[in-house]
Amino acid sequence: MKKMLFVTSSYPFGDREASFIRPEIEKLSEKFDITLVSRNSVDEQTSQPPENVKVLRYESRKSYSVIKYILRTIFSPYIYCEIFKLVKSKRLSLAKIKKAIRFCMRSYHFADYLEDVRKEMGEEVVLYTYWNDYSVMALSLIKQSKDKLVSRAHRIDLYERKENNFYLPLKEISNKKTDLIAFISKEGKEYFSKSFKTNAKKEVFYLGVKEQEVIDRKKENEWSVYSFSYVSPVKRIDRIIGALEKVPEEFEVKWTHIGNGKLYEEMLKTADAKLGRKKNISYKFVGAMENSEALTFIKEQEFALLINTSESEGIPVTMMEAMSFGIPVLGLDVGGVNEIIKNNENGYLLVADADETMISQTLISFLKMSAEKRQAMCKNAKDTWQESYDQDKNYKEFTQKIYNLE
């Protein structure tokens, strides 16, 4: 079997990546003997990779000689190329220089660790990072002549947006030796191609989820809706709360939010303040759930609609999972969301800046929909999963592409 050095942010530790990576690594392990390096040095192990996957932990928080890596960065041609690029594009600032320096330091430190790992793996290795961040730079620094370097690109590691202060350091330089960038959406590929210059092959490989049994909804549960995300500013849970506040009294809606995050308590208080007195709206925050637990919960609750009001996305796996159940999705036209939601066919696609009134009006339209139309929308949702987001098909194709990479 071929060999792969696979870098993750967390997996198999913690719960942030398990649902994404678990099905993919099962396919990869059929073609590769894998040495997996996780950058998570804090959480407990929560997943068990396949038998031929060796797991290592990079102690990213371990103390090291700051002076050594500052000097290495200062004398690096990469940092000066980046500064020149910022000057040329009229984007130079002290904050960006500091961010670029930190990026270089982290890359060099990680590369020193990975170099020792790579030396033990033999002559030819596929270097694969799940995120297009400083891991790409680190892997490019240790890449040997026969190696292939592959990176996925999602959202936070791709788009220069408010959440990363509109700047991703050394994006072009770090991808100079990348052989393949695998985007999770067509929109992501288009954005990267317009924003950054690189000779890497650029292709779209959708993520995927396991098939679920279509939910046989009972009438008393048909107005149960849910949201499923981290409770962070970018997810804008407050817009769901505001939209529900505007739902007229003749419609009874039960809303459940799955997921935790730094705004969890704040959003709970906001819900209490805005929805607590509305007799037609019931709500519950159930916190974080392991993926399999969440899928069982979704089936048991017989949810009728998934609502996502995020201001930035790739293509949410939660949308794929919803459609695998035959659950339509209400979402906003950000990132690659328009590649999964077809408006009025398998859900509702609203403009990116849709306000609470627009979201509420759309929800009411769904509540008013005839049983026949709703059934057709559910079927279309299931068909979307089958056509584009079947994990067995998608990860088999991705694995084969990497295996045959030239």
DATA-V876064 format. One record per helix or strand. SS is the DSSP state (H for helix, E for strand). FROM is the first residue (numbers start at 1). LEN is the number of residues. If there is no record, write none. Layout:
SS:FROM:LEN + SS:FROM:LEN
//
This chain:
E:2:7 + E:13:1 + H:18:11 + E:32:7 + E:45:1 + E:53:5 + H:66:9 + H:77:12 + H:94:26 + E:125:5 + H:134:9 + E:148:6 + H:162:3 + H:171:4 + E:180:4 + H:186:10 + E:201:4 + E:209:1 + H:219:3 + E:224:5 + H:233:3 + H:237:9 + E:253:6 + H:264:12 + E:281:7 + H:291:11 + E:305:3 + H:317:8 + E:328:5 + H:337:3 + E:343:1 + E:347:4 + H:356:13 + H:371:18 + E:390:1 + H:391:13
//
